[in-house]
Amino acid sequence: MKFPDYSYSEEIRKATTPNKAKKLGNSKRHFIYEDWDERRIKVMYEGLKAKFNQNLDLQKSLLALRGRTLVEHTARDSFWGDGGDMAGVNMLGQLLMQVRDELINDKNQGIIFEES
């Protein structure tokens, strides 16, 4: 969680649209963990892992991109995305590729069981 105040985190989680959740999450009026810059990568990674482990359709879509470089192409974000010019960090793309590679490794080891 980005905020130590659980009730505010719940308010964000219960937002009726992604845009409303984003606006609440980006609000400067609430305290954010001092080490959020370090925490945010782990939080995103854990969220992506859960997302692709829980939704087999999304998992199959991600696995279909095996061997491809994944890029969050956006000029508005040079950390999660590429900054629009491929010079950004592209952390979201890196994490998606990490999750994909872990899923492939798990499949190769017989850890993931497909729905029949």
N, CA, C and O atoms as a GROMACS GRO file, in nm:
protein
  464
    1MET      N    1   0.083  -0.118   0.000
    1MET     CA    2   0.000   0.000   0.000
    1MET      C    3   0.088   0.125   0.000
    1MET      O    4   0.196   0.127   0.058
    2LYS      N    5   0.038   0.225  -0.066
    2LYS     CA    6   0.109   0.352  -0.076
    2LYS      C    7   0.092   0.436   0.050
    2LYS      O    8   0.179   0.517   0.084
    3PHE      N    9  -0.020   0.418   0.118
    3PHE     CA   10  -0.054   0.502   0.233
    3PHE      C   11  -0.062   0.418   0.360
    3PHE      O   12  -0.124   0.311   0.359
    4PRO      N   13   0.000   0.465   0.468
    4PRO     CA   14  -0.010   0.392   0.594
    4PRO      C   15  -0.151   0.396   0.653
    4PRO      O   16  -0.185   0.312   0.737
    5ASP      N   17  -0.231   0.491   0.611
    5ASP     CA   18  -0.369   0.504   0.659
    5ASP      C   19  -0.457   0.403   0.584
    5ASP      O   20  -0.495   0.426   0.469
    6TYR      N   21  -0.489   0.291   0.650
    6TYR     CA   22  -0.565   0.184   0.586
    6TYR      C   23  -0.699   0.231   0.534
    6TYR      O   24  -0.742   0.188   0.427
    7SER      N   25  -0.766   0.320   0.607
    7SER     CA   26  -0.899   0.365   0.563
    7SER      C   27  -0.890   0.442   0.431
    7SER      O   28  -0.979   0.431   0.346
    8TYR      N   29  -0.782   0.518   0.412
    8TYR     CA   30  -0.766   0.590   0.286
    8TYR      C   31  -0.734   0.491   0.173
    8TYR      O   32  -0.782   0.507   0.061
    9SER      N   33  -0.653   0.392   0.202
    9SER     CA   34  -0.624   0.289   0.102
    9SER      C   35  -0.752   0.218   0.060
    9SER      O   36  -0.770   0.187  -0.058
   10GLU      N   37  -0.840   0.192   0.155
   10GLU     CA   38  -0.968   0.128   0.124
   10GLU      C   39  -1.056   0.219   0.039
   10GLU      O   40  -1.125   0.173  -0.051
   11GLU      N   41  -1.052   0.348   0.067
   11GLU     CA   42  -1.128   0.444  -0.014
   11GLU      C   43  -1.081   0.439  -0.160
   11GLU      O   44  -1.163   0.443  -0.252
   12ILE      N   45  -0.952   0.431  -0.180
   12ILE     CA   46  -0.897   0.421  -0.315
   12ILE      C   47  -0.940   0.289  -0.378
   12ILE      O   48  -0.983   0.287  -0.494
   13ARG      N   49  -0.929   0.180  -0.304
   13ARG     CA   50  -0.964   0.048  -0.357
   13ARG      C   51  -1.110   0.042  -0.399
   13ARG      O   52  -1.144  -0.026  -0.496
   14LYS      N   53  -1.197   0.111  -0.327
   14LYS     CA   54  -1.340   0.107  -0.355
   14LYS      C   55  -1.386   0.213  -0.455
   14LYS      O   56  -1.505   0.225  -0.482
   15ALA      N   57  -1.293   0.289  -0.510
   15ALA     CA   58  -1.330   0.391  -0.609
   15ALA      C   59  -1.406   0.326  -0.724
   15ALA      O   60  -1.376   0.213  -0.763
   16THR      N   61  -1.504   0.396  -0.777
   16THR     CA   62  -1.592   0.338  -0.878
   16THR      C   63  -1.531   0.333  -1.017
   16THR      O   64  -1.581   0.261  -1.104
   17THR      N   65  -1.424   0.408  -1.040
   17THR     CA   66  -1.357   0.403  -1.170
   17THR      C   67  -1.206   0.406  -1.148
   17THR      O   68  -1.160   0.455  -1.045
   18PRO      N   69  -1.128   0.353  -1.244
   18PRO     CA   70  -0.982   0.362  -1.232
   18PRO      C   71  -0.934   0.508  -1.223
   18PRO      O   72  -0.839   0.538  -1.151
   19ASN      N   73  -1.000   0.597  -1.297
   19ASN     CA   74  -0.959   0.737  -1.296
   19ASN      C   75  -0.977   0.799  -1.158
   19ASN      O   76  -0.892   0.875  -1.112
   20LYS      N   77  -1.089   0.766  -1.092
   20LYS     CA   78  -1.112   0.818  -0.956
   20LYS      C   79  -1.007   0.763  -0.859
   20LYS      O   80  -0.956   0.835  -0.774
   21ALA      N   81  -0.974   0.636  -0.873
   21ALA     CA   82  -0.872   0.575  -0.787
   21ALA      C   83  -0.737   0.644  -0.808
   21ALA      O   84  -0.664   0.671  -0.713
   22LYS      N   85  -0.704   0.671  -0.934
   22LYS     CA   86  -0.577   0.737  -0.964
   22LYS      C   87  -0.572   0.876  -0.903
   22LYS      O   88  -0.472   0.916  -0.844
   23LYS      N   89  -0.682   0.951  -0.917
   23LYS     CA   90  -0.686   1.086  -0.860
   23LYS      C   91  -0.668   1.082  -0.708
   23LYS      O   92  -0.595   1.163  -0.651
   24LEU      N   93  -0.735   0.988  -0.643
   24LEU     CA   94  -0.720   0.975  -0.498
   24LEU      C   95  -0.577   0.937  -0.462
   24LEU      O   96  -0.518   0.992  -0.368
   25GLY      N   97  -0.521   0.842  -0.536
   25GLY     CA   98  -0.386   0.795  -0.508
   25GLY      C   99  -0.279   0.901  -0.530
   25GLY      O  100  -0.175   0.899  -0.465
   26ASN      N  101  -0.305   0.992  -0.622
   26ASN     CA  102  -0.209   1.098  -0.651
   26ASN      C  103  -0.229   1.223  -0.567
   26ASN      O  104  -0.154   1.320  -0.579
   27SER      N  105  -0.329   1.220  -0.483
   27SER     CA  106  -0.360   1.336  -0.398
   27SER      C  107  -0.243   1.365  -0.304
   27SER      O  108  -0.188   1.273  -0.242
   28LYS      N  109  -0.206   1.490  -0.293
   28LYS     CA  110  -0.093   1.530  -0.207
   28LYS      C  111  -0.139   1.556  -0.063
   28LYS      O  112  -0.056   1.582   0.024
   29ARG      N  113  -0.269   1.550  -0.038
   29ARG     CA  114  -0.318   1.586   0.095
   29ARG      C  115  -0.303   1.473   0.196
   29ARG      O  116  -0.331   1.493   0.315
   30HIS      N  117  -0.260   1.357   0.153
   30HIS     CA  118  -0.244   1.245   0.246
   30HIS      C  119  -0.098   1.201   0.251
   30HIS      O  120  -0.026   1.209   0.152
   31PHE      N  121  -0.058   1.157   0.366
   31PHE     CA  122   0.078   1.111   0.387
   31PHE      C  123   0.108   0.985   0.305
   31PHE      O  124   0.028   0.891   0.300
   32ILE      N  125   0.222   0.986   0.243
   32ILE     CA  126   0.271   0.870   0.169
   32ILE      C  127   0.394   0.817   0.244
   32ILE      O  128   0.470   0.896   0.302
   33TYR      N  129   0.413   0.686   0.245
   33TYR     CA  130   0.532   0.630   0.308
   33TYR      C  131   0.657   0.703   0.259
   33TYR      O  132   0.670   0.732   0.140
   34GLU      N  133   0.748   0.731   0.350
   34GLU     CA  134   0.872   0.800   0.313
   34GLU      C  135   0.952   0.721   0.211
   34GLU      O  136   1.017   0.779   0.124
   35ASP      N  137   0.949   0.590   0.222
   35ASP     CA  138   1.027   0.505   0.132
   35ASP      C  139   0.942   0.450   0.016
   35ASP      O  140   0.970   0.343  -0.037
   36TRP      N  141   0.838   0.525  -0.021
   36TRP     CA  142   0.747   0.478  -0.126
   36TRP      C  143   0.821   0.451  -0.257
   36TRP      O  144   0.786   0.356  -0.327
   37ASP      N  145   0.921   0.531  -0.291
   37ASP     CA  146   0.993   0.509  -0.416
   37ASP      C  147   1.056   0.370  -0.421
   37ASP      O  148   1.065   0.309  -0.528
   38GLU      N  149   1.100   0.320  -0.306
   38GLU     CA  150   1.156   0.185  -0.301
   38GLU      C  151   1.045   0.080  -0.296
   38GLU      O  152   1.056  -0.025  -0.359
   39ARG      N  153   0.939   0.107  -0.222
   39ARG     CA  154   0.828   0.012  -0.206
   39ARG      C  155   0.748  -0.009  -0.334
   39ARG      O  156   0.700  -0.120  -0.359
   40ARG      N  157   0.732   0.096  -0.414
   40ARG     CA  158   0.638   0.091  -0.526
   40ARG      C  159   0.671  -0.018  -0.628
   40ARG      O  160   0.580  -0.074  -0.689
   41ILE      N  161   0.797  -0.049  -0.646
   41ILE     CA  162   0.834  -0.153  -0.742
   41ILE      C  163   0.786  -0.289  -0.692
   41ILE      O  164   0.728  -0.366  -0.768
   42LYS      N  165   0.809  -0.318  -0.564
   42LYS     CA  166   0.764  -0.446  -0.508
   42LYS      C  167   0.612  -0.455  -0.508
   42LYS      O  168   0.556  -0.561  -0.538
   43VAL      N  169   0.544  -0.345  -0.476
   43VAL     CA  170   0.398  -0.344  -0.475
   43VAL      C  171   0.344  -0.372  -0.616
   43VAL      O  172   0.252  -0.451  -0.632
   44MET      N  173   0.402  -0.308  -0.716
   44MET     CA  174   0.358  -0.330  -0.854
   44MET      C  175   0.386  -0.475  -0.896
   44MET      O  176   0.301  -0.539  -0.957
   45TYR      N  177   0.504  -0.526  -0.863
   45TYR     CA  178   0.540  -0.663  -0.898
   45TYR      C  179   0.441  -0.762  -0.836
   45TYR      O  180   0.392  -0.852  -0.904
   46GLU      N  181   0.412  -0.746  -0.707
   46GLU     CA  182   0.319  -0.837  -0.640
   46GLU      C  183   0.180  -0.827  -0.700
   46GLU      O  184   0.111  -0.928  -0.716
   47GLY      N  185   0.137  -0.706  -0.735
   47GLY     CA  186   0.007  -0.689  -0.799
   47GLY      C  187   0.000  -0.755  -0.934
   47GLY      O  188  -0.100  -0.820  -0.967
   48LEU      N  189   0.105  -0.740  -1.014
   48LEU     CA  190   0.108  -0.804  -1.146
   48LEU      C  191   0.110  -0.956  -1.133
   48LEU      O  192   0.041  -1.026  -1.208
   49LYS      N  193   0.189  -1.007  -1.039
   49LYS     CA  194   0.192  -1.152  -1.017
   49LYS      C  195   0.054  -1.205  -0.983
   49LYS      O  196   0.010  -1.305  -1.039
   50ALA      N  197  -0.014  -1.137  -0.893
   50ALA     CA  198  -0.149  -1.180  -0.853
   50ALA      C  199  -0.244  -1.173  -0.972
   50ALA      O  200  -0.323  -1.265  -0.994
   51LYS      N  201  -0.236  -1.066  -1.047
   51LYS     CA  202  -0.325  -1.047  -1.163
   51LYS      C  203  -0.311  -1.160  -1.263
   51LYS      O  204  -0.411  -1.217  -1.308
   52PHE      N  205  -0.188  -1.193  -1.299
   52PHE     CA  206  -0.167  -1.294  -1.403
   52PHE      C  207  -0.177  -1.437  -1.350
   52PHE      O  208  -0.194  -1.530  -1.430
   53ASN      N  209  -0.166  -1.457  -1.220
   53ASN     CA  210  -0.190  -1.590  -1.163
   53ASN      C  211  -0.338  -1.618  -1.144
   53ASN      O  212  -0.380  -1.734  -1.146
   54GLN      N  213  -0.417  -1.514  -1.126
   54GLN     CA  214  -0.560  -1.531  -1.100
   54GLN      C  215  -0.646  -1.532  -1.226
   54GLN      O  216  -0.757  -1.584  -1.224
   55ASN      N  217  -0.596  -1.476  -1.334
   55ASN     CA  218  -0.676  -1.464  -1.456
   55ASN      C  219  -0.606  -1.539  -1.569
   55ASN      O  220  -0.510  -1.489  -1.628
   56LEU      N  221  -0.656  -1.659  -1.600
   56LEU     CA  222  -0.590  -1.743  -1.701
   56LEU      C  223  -0.594  -1.682  -1.840
   56LEU      O  224  -0.501  -1.703  -1.918
   57ASP      N  225  -0.698  -1.607  -1.873
   57ASP     CA  226  -0.703  -1.542  -2.004
   57ASP      C  227  -0.591  -1.438  -2.017
   57ASP      O  228  -0.523  -1.432  -2.119
   58LEU      N  229  -0.574  -1.358  -1.913
   58LEU     CA  230  -0.465  -1.260  -1.915
   58LEU      C  231  -0.330  -1.330  -1.915
   58LEU      O  232  -0.236  -1.286  -1.982
   59GLN      N  233  -0.320  -1.438  -1.840
   59GLN     CA  234  -0.195  -1.514  -1.835
   59GLN      C  235  -0.158  -1.566  -1.974
   59GLN      O  236  -0.043  -1.556  -2.016
   60LYS      N  237  -0.256  -1.620  -2.045
   60LYS     CA  238  -0.230  -1.671  -2.180
   60LYS      C  239  -0.188  -1.560  -2.274
   60LYS      O  240  -0.100  -1.579  -2.358
   61SER      N  241  -0.250  -1.443  -2.260
   61SER     CA  242  -0.212  -1.328  -2.343
   61SER      C  243  -0.068  -1.286  -2.316
   61SER      O  244   0.006  -1.256  -2.408
   62LEU      N  245  -0.030  -1.284  -2.189
   62LEU     CA  246   0.106  -1.246  -2.154
   62LEU      C  247   0.206  -1.351  -2.203
   62LEU      O  248   0.311  -1.317  -2.257
   63LEU      N  249   0.172  -1.478  -2.186
   63LEU     CA  250   0.262  -1.585  -2.231
   63LEU      C  251   0.277  -1.588  -2.382
   63LEU      O  252   0.380  -1.631  -2.434
   64ALA      N  253   0.175  -1.542  -2.454
   64ALA     CA  254   0.181  -1.537  -2.600
   64ALA      C  255   0.286  -1.437  -2.649
   64ALA      O  256   0.326  -1.440  -2.765
   65LEU      N  257   0.329  -1.349  -2.560
   65LEU     CA  258   0.429  -1.248  -2.596
   65LEU      C  259   0.571  -1.294  -2.562
   65LEU      O  260   0.663  -1.213  -2.551
   66ARG      N  261   0.587  -1.423  -2.545
   66ARG     CA  262   0.716  -1.483  -2.511
   66ARG      C  263   0.826  -1.433  -2.606
   66ARG      O  264   0.809  -1.433  -2.728
   67GLY      N  265   0.936  -1.390  -2.548
   67GLY     CA  266   1.050  -1.346  -2.627
   67GLY      C  267   1.043  -1.202  -2.676
   67GLY      O  268   1.139  -1.152  -2.734
   68ARG      N  269   0.931  -1.137  -2.655
   68ARG     CA  270   0.916  -0.999  -2.702
   68ARG      C  271   0.948  -0.901  -2.589
   68ARG      O  272   0.926  -0.930  -2.471
   69THR      N  273   0.999  -0.787  -2.628
   69THR     CA  274   1.023  -0.679  -2.532
   69THR      C  275   0.892  -0.605  -2.512
   69THR      O  276   0.827  -0.564  -2.608
   70LEU      N  277   0.853  -0.587  -2.387
   70LEU     CA  278   0.729  -0.518  -2.354
   70LEU      C  279   0.761  -0.377  -2.308
   70LEU      O  280   0.847  -0.356  -2.222
   71VAL      N  281   0.691  -0.279  -2.366
   71VAL     CA  282   0.718  -0.139  -2.337
   71VAL      C  283   0.588  -0.067  -2.306
   71VAL      O  284   0.491  -0.078  -2.381
   72GLU      N  285   0.586   0.005  -2.196
   72GLU     CA  286   0.476   0.097  -2.164
   72GLU      C  287   0.514   0.229  -2.231
   72GLU      O  288   0.591   0.308  -2.177
   73HIS      N  289   0.457   0.251  -2.350
   73HIS     CA  290   0.494   0.368  -2.431
   73HIS      C  291   0.405   0.485  -2.395
   73HIS      O  292   0.291   0.493  -2.439
   74THR      N  293   0.459   0.575  -2.316
   74THR     CA  294   0.384   0.694  -2.276
   74THR      C  295   0.479   0.810  -2.252
   74THR      O  296   0.583   0.795  -2.188
   75ALA      N  297   0.442   0.924  -2.304
   75ALA     CA  298   0.524   1.044  -2.286
   75ALA      C  299   0.508   1.102  -2.146
   75ALA      O  300   0.592   1.181  -2.102
   76ARG      N  301   0.403   1.062  -2.075
   76ARG     CA  302   0.374   1.121  -1.945
   76ARG      C  303   0.449   1.056  -1.829
   76ARG      O  304   0.444   1.106  -1.717
   77ASP      N  305   0.517   0.946  -1.853
   77ASP     CA  306   0.580   0.874  -1.742
   77ASP      C  307   0.710   0.811  -1.787
   77ASP      O  308   0.710   0.719  -1.869
   78SER      N  309   0.820   0.860  -1.733
   78SER     CA  310   0.949   0.804  -1.773
   78SER      C  311   1.002   0.704  -1.672
   78SER      O  312   1.113   0.652  -1.688
   79PHE      N  313   0.925   0.676  -1.566
   79PHE     CA  314   0.965   0.570  -1.474
   79PHE      C  315   0.892   0.441  -1.507
   79PHE      O  316   0.956   0.341  -1.542
   80TRP      N  317   0.759   0.440  -1.498
   80TRP     CA  318   0.682   0.319  -1.531
   80TRP      C  319   0.684   0.295  -1.682
   80TRP      O  320   0.676   0.181  -1.727
   81GLY      N  321   0.694   0.401  -1.759
   81GLY     CA  322   0.694   0.391  -1.904
   81GLY      C  323   0.828   0.430  -1.963
   81GLY      O  324   0.929   0.440  -1.894
   82ASP      N  325   0.825   0.452  -2.096
   82ASP     CA  326   0.949   0.484  -2.168
   82ASP      C  327   0.968   0.634  -2.189
   82ASP      O  328   1.064   0.675  -2.254
   83GLY      N  329   0.879   0.716  -2.134
   83GLY     CA  330   0.889   0.860  -2.151
   83GLY      C  331   0.851   0.907  -2.290
   83GLY      O  332   0.867   1.025  -2.322
   84GLY      N  333   0.801   0.817  -2.372
   84GLY     CA  334   0.758   0.852  -2.507
   84GLY      C  335   0.870   0.851  -2.609
   84GLY      O  336   0.844   0.862  -2.729
   85ASP      N  337   0.993   0.837  -2.562
   85ASP     CA  338   1.107   0.840  -2.655
   85ASP      C  339   1.201   0.721  -2.635
   85ASP      O  340   1.314   0.721  -2.684
   86MET      N  341   1.152   0.620  -2.565
   86MET     CA  342   1.228   0.497  -2.536
   86MET      C  343   1.349   0.522  -2.445
   86MET      O  344   1.433   0.433  -2.428
   87ALA      N  345   1.359   0.641  -2.386
   87ALA     CA  346   1.471   0.671  -2.297
   87ALA      C  347   1.436   0.650  -2.150
   87ALA      O  348   1.523   0.655  -2.064
   88GLY      N  349   1.307   0.627  -2.122
   88GLY     CA  350   1.264   0.609  -1.984
   88GLY      C  351   1.301   0.472  -1.928
   88GLY      O  352   1.354   0.388  -2.000
   89VAL      N  353   1.273   0.452  -1.802
   89VAL     CA  354   1.307   0.328  -1.731
   89VAL      C  355   1.221   0.211  -1.780
   89VAL      O  356   1.270   0.098  -1.789
   90ASN      N  357   1.094   0.236  -1.812
   90ASN     CA  358   1.001   0.131  -1.854
   90ASN      C  359   0.988   0.021  -1.748
   90ASN      O  360   0.991  -0.098  -1.780
   91MET      N  361   0.975   0.062  -1.623
   91MET     CA  362   0.968  -0.035  -1.513
   91MET      C  363   0.847  -0.128  -1.527
   91MET      O  364   0.858  -0.246  -1.495
   92LEU      N  365   0.733  -0.076  -1.573
   92LEU     CA  366   0.617  -0.164  -1.592
   92LEU      C  367   0.648  -0.272  -1.694
   92LEU      O  368   0.617  -0.389  -1.672
   93GLY      N  369   0.709  -0.235  -1.805
   93GLY     CA  370   0.747  -0.334  -1.905
   93GLY      C  371   0.845  -0.436  -1.850
   93GLY      O  372   0.833  -0.555  -1.877
   94GLN      N  373   0.942  -0.388  -1.772
   94GLN     CA  374   1.040  -0.479  -1.712
   94GLN      C  375   0.973  -0.578  -1.618
   94GLN      O  376   1.004  -0.698  -1.619
   95LEU      N  377   0.881  -0.528  -1.536
   95LEU     CA  378   0.813  -0.616  -1.440
   95LEU      C  379   0.722  -0.715  -1.512
   95LEU      O  380   0.713  -0.831  -1.472
   96LEU      N  381   0.654  -0.670  -1.617
   96LEU     CA  382   0.569  -0.762  -1.695
   96LEU      C  383   0.654  -0.873  -1.756
   96LEU      O  384   0.613  -0.989  -1.756
   97MET      N  385   0.771  -0.838  -1.808
   97MET     CA  386   0.859  -0.940  -1.866
   97MET      C  387   0.909  -1.036  -1.758
   97MET      O  388   0.922  -1.156  -1.782
   98GLN      N  389   0.938  -0.984  -1.638
   98GLN     CA  390   0.981  -1.069  -1.527
   98GLN      C  391   0.871  -1.167  -1.489
   98GLN      O  392   0.896  -1.286  -1.472
   99VAL      N  393   0.748  -1.117  -1.474
   99VAL     CA  394   0.635  -1.204  -1.439
   99VAL      C  395   0.614  -1.307  -1.549
   99VAL      O  396   0.592  -1.425  -1.520
  100ARG      N  397   0.621  -1.264  -1.674
  100ARG     CA  398   0.604  -1.357  -1.786
  100ARG      C  399   0.710  -1.467  -1.781
  100ARG      O  400   0.678  -1.585  -1.796
  101ASP      N  401   0.835  -1.428  -1.760
  101ASP     CA  402   0.943  -1.527  -1.757
  101ASP      C  403   0.928  -1.623  -1.639
  101ASP      O  404   0.959  -1.742  -1.651
  102GLU      N  405   0.879  -1.573  -1.526
  102GLU     CA  406   0.854  -1.661  -1.411
  102GLU      C  407   0.740  -1.758  -1.441
  102GLU      O  408   0.747  -1.875  -1.402
  103LEU      N  409   0.637  -1.711  -1.509
  103LEU     CA  410   0.526  -1.800  -1.547
  103LEU      C  411   0.575  -1.908  -1.643
  103LEU      O  412   0.538  -2.025  -1.630
  104ILE      N  413   0.658  -1.870  -1.738
  104ILE     CA  414   0.714  -1.967  -1.832
  104ILE      C  415   0.797  -2.070  -1.757
  104ILE      O  416   0.785  -2.190  -1.782
  105ASN      N  417   0.881  -2.024  -1.665
  105ASN     CA  418   0.964  -2.114  -1.585
  105ASN      C  419   0.877  -2.208  -1.501
  105ASN      O  420   0.905  -2.327  -1.491
  106ASP      N  421   0.771  -2.153  -1.440
  106ASP     CA  422   0.681  -2.235  -1.359
  106ASP      C  423   0.612  -2.340  -1.446
  106ASP      O  424   0.596  -2.455  -1.404
  107LYS      N  425   0.569  -2.300  -1.566
  107LYS     CA  426   0.505  -2.395  -1.658
  107LYS      C  427   0.602  -2.507  -1.695
  107LYS      O  428   0.565  -2.624  -1.698
  108ASN      N  429   0.727  -2.470  -1.722
  108ASN     CA  430   0.828  -2.568  -1.760
  108ASN      C  431   0.856  -2.666  -1.647
  108ASN      O  432   0.896  -2.780  -1.671
  109GLN      N  433   0.837  -2.622  -1.524
  109GLN     CA  434   0.859  -2.709  -1.408
  109GLN      C  435   0.732  -2.779  -1.364
  109GLN      O  436   0.732  -2.853  -1.266
  110GLY      N  437   0.622  -2.754  -1.435
  110GLY     CA  438   0.496  -2.819  -1.403
  110GLY      C  439   0.425  -2.762  -1.282
  110GLY      O  440   0.341  -2.828  -1.222
  111ILE      N  441   0.459  -2.638  -1.247
  111ILE     CA  442   0.399  -2.577  -1.128
  111ILE      C  443   0.261  -2.520  -1.158
  111ILE      O  444   0.173  -2.524  -1.072
  112ILE      N  445   0.242  -2.468  -1.277
  112ILE     CA  446   0.114  -2.409  -1.314
  112ILE      C  447   0.024  -2.515  -1.375
  112ILE      O  448   0.066  -2.589  -1.464
  113PHE      N  449  -0.096  -2.523  -1.326
  113PHE     CA  450  -0.193  -2.618  -1.378
  113PHE      C  451  -0.298  -2.543  -1.458
  113PHE      O  452  -0.362  -2.451  -1.407
  114GLU      N  453  -0.315  -2.582  -1.582
  114GLU     CA  454  -0.410  -2.514  -1.668
  114GLU      C  455  -0.550  -2.566  -1.645
  114GLU      O  456  -0.570  -2.682  -1.610
  115GLU      N  457  -0.648  -2.476  -1.665
  115GLU     CA  458  -0.788  -2.513  -1.658
  115GLU      C  459  -0.820  -2.608  -1.772
  115GLU      O  460  -0.774  -2.588  -1.884
  116SER      N  461  -0.899  -2.711  -1.745
  116SER     CA  462  -0.933  -2.805  -1.853
  116SER      C  463  -1.067  -2.773  -1.913
  116SER      O  464  -1.112  -2.842  -2.005
   0.00000   0.00000   0.00000
